[in-house]
Amino acid sequence: MKLRYNLVGTGWSETTVEDGKRVIKVSASYLSDALGDLARGAIAVQRGSPEVRFAFAEEPGEYRWVLKKIDAESYDWRILEFTKLWGNEPDEVGSVILECSIPRVAFAKTVLQALEDVRHQEGETEYKKKWVQHDFPSKELTELRSLIAP
């Protein structure tokens, strides 16, 4: 599993997910704290939460990330696409663009690597300039790193 998160201009990001079978791309606008939500989602998964949900806001629409615990070590991971932003529609209304199972630790490590790559490429100051409403999730990066460390 590979996940790359890139800022692609002021207030926009693109996340590329490769699951071994296909490559998908989802975008987000600064209307959501996409990278921060991704980091907090990985923390919750690493801690074993039964279900983790967050959304990347689009203009219009959203990409909803849903991770449901299968057992102590793995999650069912789906990314759903919706045409309305903040529509609060049930999952069944969305189009499934990714569905796979992933080990808990693999998801956390994949997100950790994406966070470290963004910080290395952009730096925290430049990230804030480009993402506008949200700071780089440095606290979450530190917490996730500590949860993964042996």
N, C-alpha and C positions, 0 to 999 in steps of 0.2 A: 504494500500500500504506500502510495506517495501522495503528499498534499503540499501544494505550493500556494502561498498567499502573496500577492503582489499588489502594490498601490499602482494604479494606472492613470494617475492624474489627481487633481485636487478633488477630494470627496468621493473617489471611486476606487474599488478594488476588484480583483479577479482572483478566484480560487480555482485551482486545477486539482482534480482528484483522479488518481489512477488506481484502479482496483485489480489490475492484472488482466482484465477482460476488455476494459474500455477506459476512455478518458472523458471526463465531463468538466465543464467550466461553469461556474456560477459567479455572478457579480454581486456587489453590494454597494450601496451609497452610504454616505456619512450619516444618514438618518438613523442608522443603527450602529452600535458599537461592535461591528462584526468580528474583528480580531479579538477584542476583549471577551465577547460572548463565546467564541470558539475556545479560548483559553479556559474560561470558567466551565464550559462544557466538558473539556478534557479533565479538569480537576474533579468534577463531579463523577465522571466515569471512573477515574482512577480510585476514587474513594468508594466505589461500588453502589452508587445511587441506582435505584430500580429503573428510573426513566429520566432522561435528560432531553430538554427541548430548548431550542433557541432559533431565531430567524435572522436572515440577512435581508435587510430592507432593500427593495428595488424602487424604481420610480417609473411606472407603477409595479406592483407585485411584490412577492417575497419568495425566498427559498427557505423552507422550514427544515431544520435538521432535527431528527428524532432518533435517539439511541435508547433501545429497550434491552434491559438485562436478560440474557438467556440463561446464564449460570454464573458462578463466581468469577469466571475468567473471560467471558465473552458477551458481546452485545450484537443485537440486530441493529444495523445502521441504515437509515433511509434519509434521503434528501428529497423533499417534495417541492414542486413548483406551483405557485399560486398566481393568479392574474391580478388579484387585489392586494394592496398593501394594508396591513393591519385589519384584514377582513374577518379575522377570528373564525374562519371557516373550518369545519372538521377536516381531519386528515384525508378522508375519503374523497374530498372535492379536489385535492391537489393531484398533480401528475407526478408519478414516481420517476425520478431521473437517476437515482442510485439506490440500490438495495443490496446489501451484503452483510455477512457476519464478520466481526473483527475482534481479535483478542483485546481485552481491556488495556493491557500494557502497550500493545502495538498502537492503538489509537492515541494514547497519551504521549508516546514517544514521537509519533508522527506530527502531532500538534506542537510539541515542544520544539522539534526541529524547524517547523515553519515559523514559530515565534522567534527563534534565534536567528534564522535567515533574514527575517524582516528587520530585526534590530541591527544586524550587521550591515544590511544593504542601505537602510534608510537612516538609522540613528534615531534616537527618541525625539530630538528636537525637530528634525525634518519630518518625521512621522506626524507629529502634532500639526505642523504647518499644512501638510497634505490632507490629513484626516479631519482637521478643523475642530469638530466638537468633542473629540475623545482623545485622551492621552494614550501613548503606547502602554499596553498592560504589563508593565515591568513587575509589579507585585505578583501578578498571576504567573508570570514566567518563573519567578523565583520559587513560588509555592509549588508549581508543577514539577520543576526540577527536583525539589526536595522530596516530593511524593514518589518519584521514579527512582531516585538514588537508592542503592542497596543499603 
